[in-house]
Amino acid sequence: MLIVVVLFATVLLRAAIVTTFVYFMLPAKPVCPRCGAQLALIRHSLLRRLLPVVEHRWCLDCGWSGVVRQAQSRVINRAARS
């Protein structure tokens, strides 16, 4: 049983490392990685609930579409609502 726990822990650790690495590879700014133009936000209710730290964006100039990190922090969003 101990071997199963250790192997499961290593799988979880590996998944956490890969997830962190992929998150930091995502573009952090709301500008297109290809042409540098501003990206339009595409709202997905399911994506927003499952992964609230990423956004789906689309470039109107070159047509690039992808996932980027959130442009604003949650503190700023809460302050803007008040």
C-alpha positions as CSV (number, residue, x, y, z in Angstrom):
1,M,0.0,0.0,0.0
2,L,2.9,2.4,0.8
3,I,4.2,1.9,-2.8
4,V,0.9,2.9,-4.3
5,V,0.8,6.0,-2.2
6,V,4.3,7.0,-3.1
7,L,3.7,6.4,-6.8
8,F,0.4,8.4,-6.7
9,A,2.2,11.2,-4.9
10,T,4.9,11.4,-7.6
11,V,2.2,11.5,-10.3
12,L,0.5,14.3,-8.5
13,L,3.7,16.2,-8.1
14,R,4.6,15.7,-11.8
15,A,1.1,17.0,-12.8
16,A,1.5,20.1,-10.5
17,I,4.9,20.9,-12.0
18,V,3.7,20.6,-15.6
19,T,0.6,22.7,-14.8
20,T,2.7,25.4,-13.3
21,F,5.1,25.4,-16.2
22,V,2.3,25.6,-18.8
23,Y,0.7,28.5,-16.8
24,F,3.9,30.5,-16.8
25,M,4.3,29.9,-20.6
26,L,1.0,31.5,-21.4
27,P,1.2,35.1,-22.5
28,A,0.6,37.5,-19.6
29,K,-0.4,40.6,-21.5
30,P,-3.6,41.2,-23.5
31,V,-1.6,41.7,-26.7
32,C,-1.2,39.3,-29.6
33,P,2.0,37.3,-29.6
34,R,2.1,37.3,-33.4
35,C,1.4,41.0,-34.3
36,G,1.2,42.9,-31.1
37,A,-2.4,44.2,-31.5
38,Q,-4.9,44.2,-28.7
39,L,-6.8,41.0,-28.1
40,A,-10.6,40.8,-27.8
41,L,-11.9,38.8,-24.8
42,I,-14.1,35.8,-25.6
43,R,-16.3,34.9,-22.6
44,H,-16.8,31.3,-21.7
45,S,-18.9,30.6,-18.6
46,L,-17.4,27.0,-18.3
47,L,-13.8,28.1,-18.7
48,R,-14.3,31.0,-16.3
49,R,-15.6,28.5,-13.7
50,L,-13.1,25.8,-14.2
51,L,-10.0,28.0,-14.7
52,P,-10.6,31.5,-13.4
53,V,-6.9,32.5,-13.9
54,V,-6.9,32.2,-17.7
55,E,-8.9,33.9,-20.5
56,H,-9.7,33.0,-24.1
57,R,-8.7,35.8,-26.4
58,W,-8.8,36.5,-30.1
59,C,-6.8,38.9,-32.3
60,L,-8.9,40.9,-34.7
61,D,-5.9,41.8,-36.9
62,C,-4.3,38.4,-37.6
63,G,-6.9,36.0,-36.4
64,W,-4.8,34.4,-33.6
65,S,-6.9,32.7,-31.0
66,G,-5.7,31.3,-27.7
67,V,-5.6,31.2,-24.0
68,V,-3.7,33.9,-22.0
69,R,-3.3,34.7,-18.3
70,Q,-5.8,37.1,-16.8
71,A,-4.8,40.7,-17.7
72,Q,-6.0,42.2,-14.4
73,S,-5.7,40.9,-10.9
74,R,-8.8,40.1,-8.9
75,V,-8.1,42.9,-6.4
76,I,-8.4,45.5,-9.2
77,N,-11.6,43.8,-10.5
78,R,-13.2,44.0,-7.0
79,A,-12.2,47.6,-6.6
80,A,-13.6,48.5,-10.0
81,R,-17.0,47.0,-9.1
82,S,-17.4,49.2,-6.0
